[in-house]
Amino acid sequence: DTLWDLAIAEVEKREKADNNGKRAEVWERSVLFMGNKNGGKTTIILRFLKREEIPKPTLALEYTFGRRARRPDTPKDVAHFWELGGGTSLMELIRIPITCNSIRTFAVVLVLDLSKPNELWTTMEKLLQVTRSHVNKILAKLEKTSSEVATEIKQRMRNSLPRDHPDYELVDPFPIPLVIIGSKYDIFHEFDSEVRKIISKTLRFVSHYYGASLVFTSKSEALLLKAHALINHLAFGYDKSKSVSVDHSKPLFIPAGMDSLSHIGPPPASDSDIAKLCANTPLELWRKVFEKTFPPKSSCDLQDTRDPAQDLQYAEHEVDVMRAQKKQELEQYKRNASKSWKEMAFDSD
């Protein structure tokens, strides 16, 4: 068979009627993974897709996909997986996968390295702010061109909490589905119990405030399965798990809408300390309390200063030879230009 024959056969297979006499529909969803550098994003994706590959550092924005069939003898649904590398240094690249065409079935997974609490809030805040701003711009465009789609997306996120939930009017749901994964729980578990409690309570509040799901994971197969359950829900529409674990001495697992401010409690600080903090929103108050214990690293500390061109995993002989030649030519040009400028005589006028 030719390539065209195979393509035609695939299309006909997808259009084949199912048992109810209706045309089988292929669903496509997209998920963007972002978070700390070296936080475990690639490992989580590869394990989810059951690929036996050695994780490599993500250079910028990488893409892969997975396929699953809802029932036997039906076309497989497709999930597009995007991974943003560089921590917070390449945030503008989120514009590539999140578009007007993909927004309706798009979701975000934020992977936060629990072993680096001093980077946690800054990474989380910057990535979510940039993503939210971009999504809101897309929704504003859709209001003018496809208002029903924009309304559907906004209403869906408002429904992340039931209307009878006591916190329904107190939270500010993220505009698209969001899962927060706390990675490297095996290291985090060795922290002092009070430190673990502060981080856990803070992430519970942030997740609940944004209408997000929260799960702690590590290389442990049992913990990865819990994270995979939430990713399966985003990527393939599988039913969301109903189990909940809020014990701070154990790995957290809290699906969206299953927590409450009363159960989370106040920020982990004394009443007198809280009274001294000037904050305009509950989120800002929690940030100030958290950063009092874990002062944030400066932005420059979080930037990736490595030159990808010097990374051996991306080496290509022909390209590298040409690049070296052009670099030599540039240096020679700069020397000649400098020399010619020095030799030029200018009128004293």
ZAMARGU-4260 file (C-alpha; in steps of 0.2 Angstrom, whole numbers, plus 5000, padded with zeros to 4 digits):
<rodrens>
0) 5000/5000/5000 | 5005/5018/4997 | 5006/5031/5010 | 4990/5038/5003 | 4981/5022/5004
5) 4986/5020/5022 | 4980/5038/5026 | 4963/5034/5017 | 4961/5018/5027 | 4965/5027/5043
10) 4952/5041/5040 | 4939/5028/5035 | 4942/5018/5051 | 4940/5034/5061 | 4923/5038/5052
15) 4917/5020/5055 | 4900/5020/5064 | 4900/5014/5082 | 4888/5002/5090 | 4875/5016/5092
20) 4875/5020/5073 | 4884/5036/5077 | 4901/5042/5070 | 4915/5038/5082 | 4923/5055/5087
25) 4941/5057/5091 | 4945/5069/5106 | 4960/5079/5106 | 4966/5088/5122 | 4982/5097/5126
30) 4992/5098/5142 | 5006/5110/5146 | 5019/5105/5159 | 5029/5119/5167 | 5038/5122/5184
35) 5055/5122/5192 | 5071/5118/5182 | 5075/5099/5185 | 5059/5097/5195 | 5055/5081/5187
40) 5043/5086/5173 | 5051/5075/5159 | 5051/5060/5171 | 5033/5062/5175 | 5028/5063/5157
45) 5038/5048/5151 | 5032/5037/5165 | 5014/5042/5161 | 5017/5037/5143 | 5026/5021/5149
50) 5041/5026/5139 | 5058/5018/5144 | 5069/5033/5140 | 5082/5042/5150 | 5075/5059/5154
55) 5086/5073/5146 | 5086/5092/5151 | 5072/5101/5142 | 5080/5114/5130 | 5065/5126/5128
60) 5048/5120/5123 | 5046/5101/5119 | 5031/5092/5112 | 5026/5074/5112 | 5009/5065/5112
65) 5000/5050/5119 | 4985/5040/5112 | 4971/5030/5122 | 4956/5021/5116 | 4940/5023/5127
70) 4933/5006/5121 | 4939/4992/5111 | 4938/4994/5092 | 4936/5013/5093 | 4948/5026/5087
75) 4961/5032/5100 | 4959/5049/5108 | 4975/5060/5106 | 4983/5070/5120 | 4996/5083/5116
80) 5009/5085/5129 | 5020/5101/5129 | 5034/5104/5141 | 5041/5121/5145 | 5060/5121/5150
85) 5071/5133/5159 | 5060/5136/5174 | 5054/5154/5173 | 5066/5160/5160 | 5056/5155/5145
90) 5039/5160/5150 | 5034/5169/5134 | 5035/5152/5125 | 5018/5147/5132 | 5010/5157/5118
95) 5015/5144/5106 | 5004/5129/5113 | 4990/5140/5121 | 4980/5147/5106 | 4962/5152/5102
100) 4960/5135/5093 | 4967/5124/5108 | 4961/5134/5123 | 4944/5125/5124 | 4953/5108/5128
105) 4969/5115/5136 | 4975/5111/5154 | 4991/5115/5164 | 5001/5105/5175 | 5013/5115/5187
110) 5027/5104/5194 | 5035/5112/5210 | 5051/5105/5217 | 5046/5102/5236 | 5065/5100/5240
115) 5068/5119/5235 | 5055/5129/5246 | 5065/5145/5243 | 5061/5144/5224 | 5043/5138/5226
120) 5032/5153/5228 | 5042/5163/5215 | 5042/5150/5202 | 5023/5146/5205 | 5018/5165/5205
125) 5027/5170/5189 | 5022/5155/5179 | 5004/5156/5184 | 5003/5175/5182 | 5010/5174/5164
130) 4999/5160/5159 | 4983/5168/5167 | 4987/5184/5158 | 4989/5175/5141 | 4973/5165/5143
135) 4963/5180/5148 | 4969/5189/5132 | 4963/5174/5122 | 4946/5174/5131 | 4944/5192/5127
140) 4947/5189/5109 | 4934/5174/5109 | 4921/5186/5117 | 4921/5195/5101 | 4922/5181/5089
145) 4915/5165/5098 | 4906/5172/5114 | 4898/5155/5117 | 4915/5147/5118 | 4922/5160/5130
150) 4906/5158/5141 | 4908/5139/5141 | 4926/5140/5147 | 4923/5153/5161 | 4907/5144/5167
155) 4916/5127/5167 | 4930/5134/5179 | 4917/5142/5190 | 4910/5125/5192 | 4926/5118/5199
160) 4917/5121/5216 | 4899/5117/5218 | 4888/5132/5221 | 4884/5126/5238 | 4902/5125/5243
165) 4905/5138/5258 | 4920/5145/5248 | 4912/5147/5231 | 4913/5166/5232 | 4930/5167/5241
170) 4941/5158/5228 | 4947/5164/5211 | 4948/5149/5199 | 4962/5148/5186 | 4954/5151/5169
175) 4958/5133/5163 | 4960/5117/5172 | 4975/5116/5183 | 4985/5102/5192 | 4999/5106/5205
180) 5011/5092/5207 | 5024/5093/5222 | 5038/5083/5216 | 5053/5075/5225 | 5042/5070/5240
185) 5056/5057/5245 | 5067/5072/5249 | 5053/5083/5256 | 5049/5069/5268 | 5066/5071/5277
190) 5062/5089/5281 | 5057/5095/5299 | 5039/5091/5302 | 5035/5110/5305 | 5043/5115/5288
195) 5033/5101/5279 | 5017/5108/5288 | 5020/5126/5282 | 5023/5120/5264 | 5009/5108/5263
200) 4996/5121/5271 | 5002/5134/5259 | 5000/5123/5243 | 4983/5117/5249 | 4978/5135/5250
205) 4985/5140/5233 | 4977/5125/5225 | 4960/5127/5233 | 4960/5146/5229 | 4964/5143/5211
210) 4952/5128/5209 | 4966/5116/5206 | 4970/5098/5211 | 4985/5095/5221 | 4996/5079/5223
215) 5013/5075/5230 | 5024/5063/5221 | 5041/5055/5219 | 5049/5041/5209 | 5039/5029/5220
220) 5027/5019/5208 | 5012/5021/5221 | 5014/5040/5221 | 5016/5042/5203 | 5000/5032/5200
225) 4991/5045/5210 | 4998/5059/5199 | 4994/5049/5183 | 4976/5048/5189 | 4975/5067/5188
230) 4984/5068/5172 | 4973/5055/5164 | 4958/5066/5169 | 4965/5081/5160 | 4972/5072/5145
235) 4959/5059/5141 | 4944/5064/5151 | 4944/5049/5163 | 4934/5051/5179 | 4942/5061/5193
240) 4947/5051/5208 | 4936/5054/5224 | 4950/5049/5236 | 4957/5063/5247 | 4973/5064/5258
245) 4976/5080/5268 | 4987/5073/5282 | 5003/5084/5282 | 5013/5069/5288 | 5009/5060/5272
250) 5009/5064/5253 | 4994/5075/5249 | 4981/5071/5236 | 4967/5083/5234 | 4956/5083/5218
255) 4949/5100/5214 | 4934/5105/5224 | 4938/5093/5238 | 4946/5105/5251 | 4940/5120/5261
260) 4947/5135/5269 | 4940/5130/5286 | 4949/5113/5285 | 4965/5122/5279 | 4965/5134/5293
265) 4974/5151/5294 | 4991/5155/5287 | 5005/5146/5298 | 5010/5162/5309 | 5005/5169/5325
270) 4990/5182/5326 | 5002/5196/5330 | 5013/5192/5315 | 4999/5191/5304 | 4992/5208/5310
275) 5009/5216/5306 | 5008/5211/5288 | 5000/5222/5275 | 4991/5212/5262 | 4977/5216/5250
280) 4971/5199/5246 | 4971/5182/5255 | 4984/5176/5242 | 4996/5190/5246 | 4994/5187/5265
285) 4999/5168/5262 | 5013/5173/5251 | 5020/5185/5264 | 5019/5172/5278 | 5027/5159/5267
290) 5041/5170/5262 | 5045/5175/5280 | 5050/5157/5283 | 5057/5154/5265 | 5065/5170/5258
295) 5064/5169/5239 | 5079/5168/5228 | 5082/5183/5217 | 5076/5181/5199 | 5094/5180/5192
300) 5097/5165/5203 | 5082/5156/5194 | 5088/5160/5177 | 5096/5146/5166 | 5114/5153/5162
305) 5120/5138/5152 | 5123/5140/5133 | 5113/5126/5124 | 5125/5128/5110 | 5138/5121/5121
310) 5128/5106/5126 | 5135/5090/5119 | 5118/5081/5118 | 5113/5094/5104 | 5130/5092/5094
315) 5129/5092/5075 | 5146/5091/5067 | 5142/5101/5051 | 5132/5114/5060 | 5145/5116/5074
320) 5159/5118/5061 | 5150/5131/5051 | 5145/5140/5068 | 5164/5140/5073 | 5169/5147/5056
325) 5156/5161/5057 | 5162/5165/5074 | 5180/5167/5068 | 5174/5178/5053 | 5164/5189/5065
330) 5179/5191/5077 | 5190/5195/5062 | 5178/5208/5056 | 5177/5216/5073 | 5196/5218/5074
335) 5197/5225/5056 | 5183/5237/5060 | 5191/5243/5076 | 5208/5245/5067 | 5200/5255/5053
340) 5191/5267/5065 | 5208/5270/5074 | 5217/5274/5058 | 5204/5287/5052 | 5209/5305/5052
345) 5196/5317/5057 | 5196/5336/5053 | 5199/5347/5068 | 5183/5357/5063
</rodrens>
